[in-house]
Amino acid sequence: MRATVSFEIDAARVPETMRCLVLEEAHRLHGVIEELEAASVEHLSRDIAAVTAQLQAALHQLHQYQEMLVGFATAEEPPPLRGEQVHSLGEVQDSLSRMSQLDEFLSRINEEEQSDDTEEG
């Protein structure tokens, strides 16, 4: 049976926490190797099947940890800058003017919607 575990930790502790989980898998793999070394001739096929299943489970878990680490590293990257590149103070002023005009336009729309709501209510 598998379970999903969810908890919050300080972002700076993520790498060391993930390392602990990876080391737990390494410990499990050492046990699997010991089982393989102790496999009996009489039950070799059964023992190999058990070891193979454990190796696959460890591999699955390690892939999952790797994906988590990649996802966390990607989430830490700052988002790329968006918008227009500005080359002069005049362009900045033009952009600010357009933003102000947009803000005024949106304010008028909101005022009209509010007045419509009060007239209907």
Residue frames relative to the residue before (quaternion, step in Angstrom):
aa qw qx qy qz dx dy dz
M 1.0000 0.0000 0.0000 0.0000 0.00 0.00 0.00
R 0.2215 -0.7689 0.5886 0.1153 3.55 -1.06 0.83
A 0.1337 -0.7767 0.6107 0.0775 3.56 -1.24 0.47
T 0.3359 -0.6973 0.5919 0.2251 3.53 -1.23 0.54
V 0.1367 -0.7865 0.6006 0.0437 3.54 -0.82 1.06
S 0.0229 -0.8002 0.5988 -0.0254 3.56 -0.83 1.00
F 0.1950 0.7627 -0.5987 0.1477 3.56 -0.87 0.97
E 0.3825 -0.7105 0.5430 0.2325 3.55 -1.26 0.41
I 0.0219 0.7625 -0.6464 0.0185 3.52 -1.12 0.81
D 0.6430 -0.4841 0.4085 0.4305 3.53 -1.28 0.24
A 0.5640 -0.6414 0.4015 0.3306 3.58 -0.88 0.96
A 0.6330 0.5476 -0.3381 0.4302 3.59 1.03 -0.68
R 0.6825 0.4903 -0.2837 0.4619 3.60 1.19 -0.47
V 0.4224 0.7298 -0.4602 0.2780 3.61 1.23 -0.15
P 0.6844 0.4822 -0.3328 0.4340 3.66 0.68 -0.89
E 0.6912 0.4656 -0.3034 0.4619 3.62 0.85 -0.84
T 0.6220 0.5259 -0.3400 0.4700 3.60 1.09 -0.64
M 0.6528 0.4930 -0.3116 0.4834 3.57 0.96 -0.84
R 0.6121 0.5418 -0.3507 0.4569 3.60 1.04 -0.70
C 0.6249 0.5318 -0.3417 0.4581 3.60 0.99 -0.76
L 0.6566 0.5014 -0.3084 0.4716 3.57 0.98 -0.82
V 0.6460 0.5091 -0.3153 0.4734 3.58 1.00 -0.81
L 0.6472 0.5114 -0.3206 0.4657 3.59 0.98 -0.79
E 0.6015 0.5411 -0.3570 0.4669 3.59 1.10 -0.61
E 0.6431 0.4951 -0.3206 0.4885 3.59 1.03 -0.75
A 0.6193 0.5319 -0.3447 0.4634 3.59 1.02 -0.74
H 0.6298 0.5247 -0.3246 0.4719 3.57 1.01 -0.82
R 0.6478 0.5096 -0.3146 0.4708 3.56 0.98 -0.85
L 0.6544 0.5160 -0.3153 0.4539 3.60 0.98 -0.82
H 0.5973 0.5417 -0.3665 0.4643 3.60 1.06 -0.64
G 0.6511 0.5144 -0.3071 0.4660 3.57 1.00 -0.84
V 0.6329 0.5264 -0.3267 0.4644 3.57 1.03 -0.76
I 0.6407 0.5136 -0.3251 0.4690 3.59 0.96 -0.81
E 0.6413 0.5165 -0.3241 0.4658 3.58 0.98 -0.82
E 0.6313 0.5210 -0.3344 0.4670 3.60 1.02 -0.75
L 0.6573 0.5102 -0.3084 0.4611 3.56 0.96 -0.88
E 0.6596 0.5039 -0.3070 0.4655 3.58 0.98 -0.83
A 0.7196 0.4308 -0.2440 0.4869 3.57 1.11 -0.65
A 0.3717 0.7509 -0.4802 0.2594 3.59 1.27 0.02
S 0.3335 -0.7482 0.5423 0.1867 3.55 -0.95 0.93
V 0.6104 -0.5582 0.4216 0.3715 3.52 -1.20 0.58
E 0.6516 0.5443 -0.3140 0.4248 3.58 0.98 -0.87
H 0.8015 0.2378 -0.0967 0.5401 3.60 1.01 -0.78
L 0.2080 0.8377 -0.4882 0.1289 3.57 1.21 0.49
S 0.6618 0.5085 -0.3159 0.4513 3.58 0.87 -0.91
R 0.6635 0.4969 -0.2945 0.4756 3.58 0.93 -0.92
D 0.6668 0.5078 -0.3016 0.4546 3.59 0.94 -0.90
I 0.6368 0.5141 -0.3244 0.4743 3.59 1.03 -0.81
A 0.6379 0.5236 -0.3289 0.4591 3.59 0.96 -0.82
A 0.6599 0.5019 -0.3080 0.4666 3.60 0.94 -0.85
V 0.6591 0.5008 -0.3011 0.4734 3.57 0.96 -0.87
T 0.6377 0.5323 -0.3247 0.4522 3.59 0.94 -0.87
A 0.6499 0.5131 -0.3156 0.4634 3.59 0.95 -0.88
Q 0.6706 0.4905 -0.3015 0.4678 3.58 0.96 -0.83
L 0.6321 0.5221 -0.3301 0.4678 3.58 1.05 -0.73
Q 0.6478 0.5118 -0.3152 0.4680 3.57 0.97 -0.82
A 0.6405 0.5154 -0.3209 0.4703 3.59 1.01 -0.80
A 0.6614 0.4937 -0.3077 0.4734 3.59 0.95 -0.83
L 0.6341 0.5291 -0.3205 0.4640 3.57 1.01 -0.82
H 0.6330 0.5263 -0.3184 0.4700 3.57 0.98 -0.89
Q 0.6777 0.4957 -0.2908 0.4587 3.56 0.88 -0.96
L 0.6620 0.5017 -0.3102 0.4624 3.60 0.93 -0.84
H 0.6142 0.5251 -0.3444 0.4779 3.60 1.05 -0.70
Q 0.6440 0.5205 -0.3186 0.4613 3.56 0.97 -0.86
Y 0.6523 0.5039 -0.3161 0.4698 3.61 0.93 -0.83
Q 0.6355 0.5278 -0.3293 0.4573 3.56 0.98 -0.83
E 0.6585 0.5030 -0.3091 0.4666 3.60 0.92 -0.88
M 0.6297 0.5283 -0.3325 0.4625 3.58 1.02 -0.77
L 0.6709 0.4984 -0.2995 0.4602 3.58 0.93 -0.89
V 0.6400 0.5057 -0.3226 0.4803 3.58 0.98 -0.81
G 0.6514 0.5169 -0.3107 0.4604 3.58 0.95 -0.86
F 0.6598 0.4939 -0.3102 0.4738 3.56 0.96 -0.82
A 0.6506 0.5101 -0.3230 0.4607 3.60 0.92 -0.85
T 0.6474 0.5110 -0.3138 0.4704 3.58 1.02 -0.80
A 0.6565 0.5140 -0.3115 0.4558 3.58 0.98 -0.82
E 0.6456 0.5330 -0.3189 0.4443 3.60 1.13 -0.58
E 0.5762 0.6001 -0.3831 0.4013 3.57 1.16 -0.54
P 0.4679 -0.6692 0.4829 0.3161 3.59 -0.89 0.82
P 0.5252 -0.6345 0.4466 0.3497 3.58 -1.00 0.71
P 0.5538 -0.6050 0.4384 0.3675 3.58 -1.08 0.62
L 0.5498 -0.6040 0.4598 0.3486 3.54 -1.14 0.64
R 0.1564 -0.7769 0.6055 0.0731 3.51 -1.02 0.85
G 0.6359 0.5407 -0.3943 0.3843 3.52 -1.24 0.32
E 0.6760 -0.5003 0.3747 0.3903 3.46 -1.37 -0.10
Q 0.4162 -0.6640 0.5553 0.2785 3.51 -1.16 0.60
V 0.2602 -0.7797 0.5563 0.1223 3.57 -0.85 0.98
H 0.2049 -0.8172 0.5332 0.0774 3.54 -0.86 1.02
S 0.8087 0.1157 -0.0604 0.5735 3.60 1.17 -0.34
L 0.6610 -0.4966 0.3904 0.4050 3.53 -1.32 0.29
G 0.6072 0.5637 -0.3470 0.4394 3.58 1.06 -0.70
E 0.6452 0.5100 -0.3168 0.4726 3.58 1.00 -0.80
V 0.6205 0.5280 -0.3395 0.4701 3.58 1.04 -0.75
Q 0.6657 0.5001 -0.3034 0.4632 3.57 0.90 -0.92
D 0.6321 0.5215 -0.3290 0.4693 3.61 0.99 -0.80
S 0.6558 0.5083 -0.3112 0.4635 3.58 0.92 -0.89
L 0.6544 0.5053 -0.3111 0.4687 3.58 0.96 -0.85
S 0.6330 0.5283 -0.3246 0.4636 3.56 1.02 -0.78
R 0.6660 0.4890 -0.3045 0.4739 3.59 0.91 -0.89
M 0.6338 0.5208 -0.3303 0.4670 3.58 1.02 -0.77
S 0.6424 0.5200 -0.3161 0.4658 3.57 1.00 -0.83
Q 0.6508 0.5077 -0.3121 0.4704 3.58 0.97 -0.85
L 0.6400 0.5101 -0.3216 0.4762 3.58 1.00 -0.79
D 0.6409 0.5275 -0.3192 0.4572 3.57 0.96 -0.86
E 0.6517 0.5039 -0.3094 0.4750 3.59 0.97 -0.87
F 0.6410 0.5291 -0.3157 0.4578 3.58 0.95 -0.88
L 0.6784 0.4801 -0.2897 0.4747 3.59 0.89 -0.93
S 0.6185 0.5381 -0.3399 0.4609 3.59 1.05 -0.70
R 0.6475 0.5095 -0.3207 0.4673 3.61 0.96 -0.85
I 0.6346 0.5213 -0.3338 0.4627 3.58 0.98 -0.82
N 0.6612 0.5048 -0.3049 0.4636 3.58 0.91 -0.91
E 0.6472 0.5127 -0.3202 0.4645 3.59 0.99 -0.81
E 0.6464 0.5138 -0.3185 0.4654 3.58 0.99 -0.83
E 0.6512 0.5084 -0.3164 0.4663 3.59 0.97 -0.83
Q 0.6578 0.5078 -0.3093 0.4624 3.57 0.98 -0.83
S 0.6631 0.4881 -0.3134 0.4732 3.59 0.96 -0.81
D 0.6209 0.5284 -0.3384 0.4698 3.60 1.09 -0.68
D 0.6495 0.5181 -0.3121 0.4608 3.56 1.02 -0.81
T 0.6787 0.4783 -0.3019 0.4684 3.60 0.95 -0.82
E 0.6350 0.5188 -0.3363 0.4633 3.61 1.06 -0.63
E 0.6739 0.4841 -0.2919 0.4757 3.58 1.05 -0.77
G 0.7014 0.4810 -0.2569 0.4591 3.60 1.04 -0.82
